[in-house]
Amino acid sequence: MSNPSTQPESDPTAAAPPRPCVVDLGVSCTLHEAAALRTACMAALESKDPPALDGSRVERVDTAGLQVLVGFTIDCMERSLHFTWAGRSEPLVRGIRLLGIEPLLESPGAATPMAGAA
């Protein structure tokens, strides 16, 4: 008599978890990119997939760019959506800390804590 497997078999009919709708912040998150960033953030909010921000490539950040991100998090809260961070560069984290807006840019669904850059 063979030993029954203790590993559950994967169900091929089970739905895969939804893939996030990622907004890539690029290398620059500044006033120059603010309008395009806002458009991308709004598209992510309208997507059927959960929103995520990828700031892993950000080299330059300013207050205008961060204001767009704060607006995005407020929009998420108003819609009861949890966003995740796919990554955060050190310059992005420094800018967020400099303005003291860490609590505004966290989400209960955050993938990595603000305590360090991803």
C-alpha positions in Angstrom: 0.0 0.0 0.0 1.5 3.3 -1.0 1.7 6.3 1.3 -0.8 9.1 0.3 0.8 12.3 -0.6 0.7 15.0 2.0 1.1 17.7 -0.6 -2.2 19.0 -2.0 -2.5 18.6 -5.7 -2.7 21.9 -7.6 -6.1 22.5 -9.1 -5.8 23.5 -12.8 -9.2 25.1 -12.7 -8.4 27.3 -9.7 -8.1 31.0 -10.6 -4.7 32.5 -10.4 -4.3 35.5 -8.2 -4.9 38.7 -10.2 -1.8 40.3 -11.6 -1.3 43.9 -10.5 -1.7 46.9 -12.8 1.8 48.4 -12.4 2.5 52.1 -12.8 6.2 52.4 -13.6 7.5 55.7 -12.2 10.5 55.6 -14.5 13.7 57.3 -13.7 12.2 60.7 -13.0 9.2 61.5 -10.9 9.1 65.3 -11.2 6.9 68.2 -12.3 7.9 67.4 -15.9 6.3 63.9 -15.6 3.4 64.8 -13.2 0.6 65.0 -15.8 1.6 61.7 -17.5 2.1 60.0 -14.1 -1.4 61.2 -13.0 -2.9 59.7 -16.2 -1.1 56.4 -15.6 -2.3 56.3 -11.9 -5.9 57.0 -12.9 -5.7 54.2 -15.5 -4.4 51.8 -12.8 -7.4 52.8 -10.6 -9.8 52.1 -13.4 -8.2 48.7 -14.2 -9.9 45.5 -12.9 -6.5 44.5 -11.6 -5.1 45.7 -8.2 -2.9 48.8 -8.6 0.9 48.7 -7.9 3.6 51.4 -8.0 7.1 50.6 -9.2 9.5 53.2 -8.1 12.6 51.0 -8.3 14.2 53.0 -11.2 13.5 56.5 -9.8 16.7 58.7 -9.7 15.1 62.1 -9.5 12.0 63.1 -7.5 10.5 66.4 -6.5 7.5 67.6 -4.6 5.2 67.7 -7.6 5.8 64.0 -8.4 5.3 63.1 -4.8 2.0 65.1 -4.7 0.8 62.9 -7.6 1.6 59.8 -5.6 -0.1 61.1 -2.5 -3.2 61.9 -4.6 -3.1 58.3 -5.9 -3.0 56.9 -2.4 -6.0 59.1 -1.4 -7.9 57.9 -4.5 -7.1 54.3 -3.5 -8.4 54.9 0.0 -11.6 56.5 -1.3 -12.2 53.4 -3.5 -11.2 51.0 -0.7 -8.4 49.7 -2.8 -5.1 48.5 -1.5 -2.1 49.2 -3.7 1.4 47.7 -3.4 4.9 48.9 -4.1 6.7 46.8 -6.6 9.9 48.6 -5.7 11.3 51.9 -4.3 14.6 53.4 -5.1 16.7 55.1 -2.4 16.2 58.5 -4.0 12.5 58.0 -3.9 12.5 56.9 -0.3 14.7 59.9 0.6 12.3 62.3 -1.0 9.3 60.7 0.8 11.2 60.9 4.1 12.3 64.5 3.5 8.7 65.6 3.1 7.6 63.5 6.0 4.9 61.8 4.0 5.7 58.1 4.7 2.3 57.4 6.3 0.5 58.9 3.3 2.4 56.6 0.9 1.9 53.3 2.7 -0.9 50.9 1.9 -2.2 48.0 4.0 -1.2 46.0 0.9 2.3 47.3 0.8 4.8 44.8 -0.5 7.8 46.3 1.3 8.0 48.5 4.4 9.1 52.1 3.9 11.9 51.5 6.4 14.2 50.7 3.5 14.4 50.9 -0.2 13.4 47.9 -2.2 
